[in-house]
Amino acid sequence: MTALTSPRSALFGVHEAAPALPVCDHYAGVEPRMTKSLQLQAELGPVFDVTLDNEDGAPVGAEIDQAQLIAALLGGPDNRYGRVGVRLLTVAHPRFADVASTVLGAARRPAYLMLPKPESLAEVQHAVALVDSLGGGDVPLHVLVETHGALREVFAIAAEPRIESISFGLMDFVSAHRGAIPQSAMGMSPDGGQFDHPLVLRAKLEIAAACHAHGKTPSHSVVTEFKDSAALKRAATLARRRLGYTRMWSIHPNQIRPIVAAFAPTADELAQAVDIISAAQAVQWAPIQHQQVLHDRASYRYFWQLIESAQRAAVAGGPALPAALQAAWFG
């Protein structure tokens, strides 16, 4: 099947943006954990991104040493797929430009650069200008919203053309309320955690809405209870199905597979999508009836994107397409 008759080309056209980012963004800042994360990505494939941390997860005072280590890992053999990004220092940090220049000079470019703790759109734009002046104009930029100012201007930040994704920084956001939000809102406590406090929930919804309004990827905050698999599964499911997030942070290797699985469609959802897209393709994308429900190109786009998300997750254990359709639709 040629690209001209593939479902994506037929439903979205040649000008449609590339498929979504991997659903899991895994952070590591200590050398053994960075190396282990890259090795796991090499094993599983690019179903998750690795972000090498030069900010909160890195040693204080050794920013340039950390940047040099990150540059070496970017150019090393374990970076097989080019899906490794870097969290920079805040743009106000005196070593911001040095760190950015070092990682941009790696033998392999970072997949993206994360800009942490901006206070405003103007600060984001300042960081964009600096990165571009250092030769990073071809590297996508992600923004970590964790301050009142950035949340206030999140729609404008999402509209900035150089921004690819916006993440929510839960713990710094709660801390910024000077004790007015309880500690429980940082976690997954059954009596009121990060999905229950109104101020935290409002921030999450604003970020998701801003991203979808401007075609960017919303990335959900961490679950710090990394040994609590039930809490992680609940958080990932709520983030995806209730709040509209299409990506989520991991801070421990054991969180990666559960996040990928939670963001993948179920086997029943995939089967329904395959039936609808197959029937639609057979009639050249004219309207159809499926189980007494009418569908046309508007709903076909939804079901095709669901199939694409299943395709990305299958290598990590998610439901897989039938072999014939796998070959026809994805080669």
C-alpha positions in Angstrom: 0.0 0.0 0.0 1.5 3.3 -1.0 1.7 6.4 1.3 -1.0 8.1 -0.9 -3.6 5.5 0.0 -2.5 4.8 3.6 -5.1 5.7 6.3 -3.1 8.6 7.7 -2.6 10.2 4.3 -6.2 9.7 3.3 -7.6 11.0 6.6 -5.2 13.8 7.4 -3.4 14.8 4.2 0.2 15.5 3.6 0.3 18.6 5.9 -0.7 16.8 9.1 1.8 16.9 11.9 3.8 13.9 12.7 2.4 11.2 15.0 2.3 11.8 18.7 5.4 11.6 20.9 6.1 8.5 22.9 3.6 8.3 25.8 6.3 7.9 28.5 9.0 10.5 29.3 11.5 8.8 31.7 13.8 11.1 33.7 17.2 10.1 35.0 20.0 12.3 36.5 22.6 10.0 38.1 25.0 8.2 35.8 24.1 4.6 36.6 20.4 5.4 36.2 20.9 7.3 33.0 22.9 4.3 31.5 20.3 1.8 32.7 17.5 3.9 31.2 19.3 4.0 27.8 19.9 0.3 27.9 16.2 -0.4 28.6 15.2 1.9 25.7 17.6 0.0 23.4 15.9 -3.2 24.5 12.3 -2.1 24.3 12.6 0.3 21.4 11.5 3.9 21.2 8.2 3.4 23.0 9.4 5.8 25.6 11.7 8.8 25.7 14.6 9.2 28.0 15.3 12.7 29.4 18.8 13.1 30.9 18.5 15.6 33.7 20.8 18.6 34.1 18.5 20.4 36.6 16.7 19.1 39.7 17.8 15.5 39.3 21.5 16.4 38.8 24.3 17.2 41.3 24.4 20.9 42.4 27.6 22.7 41.4 28.7 20.2 38.8 26.5 21.5 36.0 29.2 21.5 33.3 30.5 18.0 34.3 26.9 16.8 34.1 26.4 18.4 30.7 29.6 16.7 29.4 28.4 13.3 30.7 25.1 13.9 29.0 26.7 14.8 25.7 28.8 11.6 25.8 25.7 9.5 26.4 23.8 11.3 23.6 26.6 10.3 21.3 27.1 6.8 22.7 26.0 3.4 21.4 23.0 3.0 23.7 21.3 6.0 22.1 20.0 3.8 19.2 16.8 5.6 18.3 17.6 9.3 18.8 14.8 9.6 21.4 16.9 11.1 24.2 16.2 14.6 25.4 17.9 16.8 28.0 16.4 19.0 30.8 18.4 22.2 30.9 19.0 24.6 33.8 16.6 27.5 34.3 17.2 30.2 31.8 18.2 32.6 34.6 21.0 30.3 35.7 24.5 31.7 34.9 25.5 28.4 33.3 22.4 28.0 31.1 24.2 28.9 27.9 27.3 26.7 28.7 25.1 23.7 29.4 22.9 24.2 26.4 26.0 24.6 24.1 27.6 21.5 25.5 24.6 19.2 24.9 23.9 20.7 21.5 27.5 19.9 20.6 27.1 16.2 21.2 27.8 13.7 18.4 24.1 13.1 18.2 21.6 15.9 18.8 19.1 15.7 21.6 15.6 14.8 20.6 14.3 17.8 22.5 15.4 20.2 25.3 13.2 20.7 28.4 13.0 24.3 29.7 12.2 24.2 33.5 10.5 26.7 35.7 9.8 29.6 33.4 7.9 32.5 35.0 6.3 33.8 31.9 5.9 33.6 28.1 8.6 36.3 27.8 11.0 34.0 29.8 10.2 31.1 27.5 10.8 33.3 24.4 14.1 34.4 25.9 15.2 30.8 26.4 14.1 30.0 22.8 16.2 32.8 21.5 19.3 31.7 23.4 18.9 28.1 22.3 18.5 29.1 18.7 21.5 31.5 18.9 23.6 28.5 20.1 22.6 26.5 17.0 19.7 24.6 18.4 17.0 26.0 16.1 16.3 22.5 14.8 15.8 20.9 18.2 12.2 20.8 19.6 11.6 22.5 22.9 9.5 21.3 25.8 8.3 23.5 28.7 7.8 22.5 32.3 5.0 24.6 33.8 5.4 24.7 37.6 5.0 28.4 38.5 2.0 30.7 38.8 3.2 32.9 36.0 3.7 30.1 33.5 0.3 28.7 34.3 -1.3 32.1 33.8 0.2 32.3 30.3 0.0 28.7 29.4 -2.1 29.2 26.3 0.3 31.8 24.9 3.2 29.4 25.7 1.5 26.6 23.9 1.1 28.9 20.9 4.9 29.5 20.6 5.9 27.7 17.4 9.1 26.2 18.8 7.3 24.4 21.7 6.5 20.8 21.1 5.2 19.7 24.5 4.2 21.1 27.9 4.7 19.2 31.2 3.2 19.9 34.6 5.6 20.2 37.5 3.5 19.0 40.4 5.8 19.3 43.3 7.1 22.8 42.6 3.6 24.0 41.8 2.3 22.8 45.2 5.3 24.3 47.0 4.7 27.6 45.3 1.4 27.9 47.3 3.4 28.3 50.5 1.7 25.6 52.4 -1.9 26.4 51.4 -2.1 23.1 49.4 -1.5 20.1 51.7 1.3 17.6 51.1 -1.2 15.0 50.2 -1.8 16.8 46.9 1.7 15.8 45.8 0.8 12.1 46.0 -1.9 9.5 45.4 -3.4 9.3 48.9 -6.9 7.8 48.9 -8.4 10.7 50.9 -7.4 13.4 48.4 -4.3 13.3 46.2 -3.1 15.1 43.1 -6.3 14.3 41.2 -8.6 15.7 43.9 -7.3 19.1 45.0 -9.1 21.8 43.0 -6.1 24.0 42.5 -3.9 21.1 41.2 -6.7 19.8 39.1 -7.3 23.2 37.6 -3.6 23.5 36.6 -3.7 20.1 35.0 -6.8 20.9 32.9 -5.4 24.3 31.8 -2.2 22.7 30.5 -4.1 19.9 28.7 -6.6 22.4 27.1 -3.8 24.8 26.0 -1.8 21.9 24.4 -4.8 20.5 22.5 -5.8 24.0 21.4 -2.4 24.5 19.7 -1.5 21.0 18.6 1.1 20.3 21.3 1.6 17.3 23.6 0.5 17.6 27.2 2.7 15.6 29.5 1.4 14.6 33.0 3.3 14.9 36.2 5.1 12.2 38.3 3.9 9.6 40.7 6.4 9.7 43.5 5.2 6.5 45.1 7.3 4.5 42.6 6.8 1.1 44.3 3.0 1.5 44.4 2.0 -0.1 41.1 -1.7 0.4 41.8 -1.2 4.1 42.4 0.7 4.5 39.2 -1.9 2.6 37.2 -4.7 4.7 38.7 -2.8 8.0 38.0 -1.9 7.0 34.4 -5.4 5.9 33.7 -7.0 9.1 35.1 -4.4 11.3 33.3 -5.2 9.7 29.9 -8.9 9.0 30.1 -10.2 11.9 32.3 -7.8 14.8 31.8 -6.7 14.3 28.2 -3.0 13.8 28.7 -1.2 11.9 26.0 2.2 11.6 27.7 3.4 11.1 31.3 6.6 11.3 33.3 8.4 8.3 34.8 11.0 8.6 37.5 11.8 4.9 38.0 12.4 2.2 35.4 9.6 0.1 37.0 7.1 2.8 36.0 7.8 2.8 32.3 5.9 -0.4 31.2 2.8 0.4 33.3 2.6 3.9 31.8 2.9 2.6 28.3 0.3 0.0 29.0 -2.1 2.5 30.6 -1.9 4.9 27.6 -2.5 2.2 25.1 -6.0 1.2 23.9 -7.5 -2.0 25.2 -7.8 -5.0 23.1 -11.6 -4.4 22.6 -10.9 -0.8 21.6 -8.3 -1.8 19.1 -10.6 -4.5 17.6 -13.4 -1.9 17.2 -11.0 0.6 15.6 -9.7 -2.1 13.1 -13.2 -3.0 12.1 -14.2 0.6 11.5 -11.1 1.6 9.6 -11.1 -1.6 7.5 -14.7 -1.0 6.5 -14.2 2.7 5.8 -11.1 2.0 3.6 -13.1 -0.6 1.6 -15.6 2.1 0.6 -13.0 4.8 -0.1 -13.7 6.6 3.2 -17.3 7.2 2.6 -19.7 7.1 5.6 -20.5 3.6 7.1 -22.6 2.0 9.7 -20.9 -0.1 12.4 -23.0 -1.8 15.0 -25.9 0.6 14.3 -23.7 3.7 14.7 -22.9 6.0 11.8 -19.3 6.9 11.2 -17.6 9.2 8.7 -14.2 10.9 8.3 -14.5 12.8 11.5 -14.7 9.6 13.6 -12.3 7.7 11.3 -9.6 10.1 12.3 -10.2 9.3 16.0 -10.0 5.5 15.4 -6.9 5.8 13.2 -5.1 7.7 15.9 -6.1 5.0 18.3 -4.6 2.4 16.0 -1.4 4.4 15.8 -1.2 4.5 19.6 -1.6 0.8 19.7 1.1 0.3 17.2 3.5 2.3 19.3 2.7 0.4 22.5 2.6 -3.1 21.0 6.4 -3.6 21.4 6.0 -3.1 25.2 3.2 -5.7 25.5 0.1 -3.8 24.4 -2.5 -5.3 22.0 -1.1 -5.9 18.5 -2.6 -5.5 15.0 -3.2 -8.6 12.9 -0.1 -9.3 10.9 -1.7 -8.6 7.5 -2.9 -5.2 8.6 0.4 -4.5 10.3 2.1 -5.0 7.0 -0.5 -3.1 4.9 -0.8 -0.1 7.1 2.7 0.2 8.6 5.0 -1.8 6.3 
